[in-house]
Amino acid sequence: MHNFPKNFIFGAATAAYQAEGAVNEGKRGKNYWDDYLAEQGVFDPSTASDFYHKYPEDLALCKEFGINGIRISIAWTRIFPQGTGEVDPAGVSFYHQLIDACLANGVEPFVTLHHFDTPVPLFKKGDWLSTEMTAAYVEFAAFCFQEYGSKVNYWITINEPWSVVAGQYIIGHFPPNLQYDLPKAIQSMHNMMVAHAQVVKKFKQSGQSGEIGIVHILESKYPISNSEADKSAALKEHVLANQFLLDATFKGNYSEDTWSIISGILAENQGELRTTPQEFEDLQFAAEQIDFMGINYYASHFLQAYSGESQIHHNGTGEKGSSVFALKGVGERVNNPAIPTTDWDWPIYPQGLEDMLVFVKERYPNYNKLYVTENGMGDKDKLVDGTVTDTARIDYVRLHLQAILNAVEKGVKVEGYFIWSLMDVFSWTNGYTKRYGLFYVDFDTQARYPKESAYWYRKMSQSGQLS
Ligand code: BGP
């Protein structure tokens, strides 16, 4: 099958902090990346792709290249510089203009309320581990619904809870840079799901028009051998990174099989999960009311059993083969020689996307519909004669779109695809050398150049067929 479903969205994704730059415009407050990155002094996110000023040009490119959907996120600290309290009218008006420009160009905005960018005052209170954070987030969301609700048809509550906690509490490359703290990671995921649920409730109870969903990164996990021990390692990482969040999303609770693995991981890591009955009521409500889920998919993992202490090395430089990821009480990710990897050691495995889409349909029959809200290939692109010959990226995207069409043929409802990313953007832990865009950005001049992939994407979107 090569035909996309009718009205399929051929989109592209961005996130505020990675694209906008302009960190000193208006009264914008800091999120937790600003001081951390400044102290490190390795990457400067202050200009990024200058989307704050260049969005008219970027949206004109969308129109020209057949891109009819865009993921944007609202930077919380442009609206509430301190996370709560005083509102900055300049920030409020910026997002009106941005959303209006999307609509004027025929590009449907999918608007994310939290994409890795907690305001500093709330970060200091404990981020998603604190109840103040949840309360403030619900207020911020309600403000956005009120302000932009008449023109936004698709809202996303939170981007990738798993990546947030993996970065903050397991890998340690997101502030507060803790490592191997699985209990904090699990608690924070639960709290994020409760916050998501409260926002869904607010949205639905306010009689708002439009749809609301959440975006999860979902990477399939496979045992590297048929041994029971390796199978168990793969299952544990799957439950930790995928199923725990999916159960909360669609069941509104943690099923017995999920809970037995999560409680085992908590016990091995001397932790416990605190929950309240009210939280499960909210989760239940949201599970029944959620309109869609976005899946971000880049890679899958192969696992073997592991009995040592946790050990991780994050490959943030593109030095192939340098990654280590082993978690106490879970398992160890290993290289599968049959599967190619990117320079950042991400296994390229489209079958993992098809398997995941089918898994969601089968385990959660109430899922309603899905979008692939991020997928793409980070590479060390070279601009030659005004373009980039990014054949590897086209191959990567083609294979993943085929995997989506295979899943559609198996009855999974997938209504759109958003390539990560629209243009080259700032990568949180890899800086500017890991490029994903359909449009190359010269970060010195901020000029945009369509890559070969942009022309290929246009052909596909215009024909509605995978070529
Ligand atoms: C996702 C995030 C994006 C983006 C992407 C690529 O997890 O939602 O914000 O960064 O991954 O990741 P990276 O930039 O680390 O290569």
Boltz pocket constraint, residues with backbone or C-beta under 6 A from the ligand:
constraints:
  - pocket:
      binder: B
      contacts: [[A, 15], [A, 18], [A, 159], [A, 160], [A, 163], [A, 217], [A, 296], [A, 374], [A, 378], [A, 420], [A, 426], [A, 427], [A, 428], [A, 429], [A, 430], [A, 434]]
      max_distance: 6.0
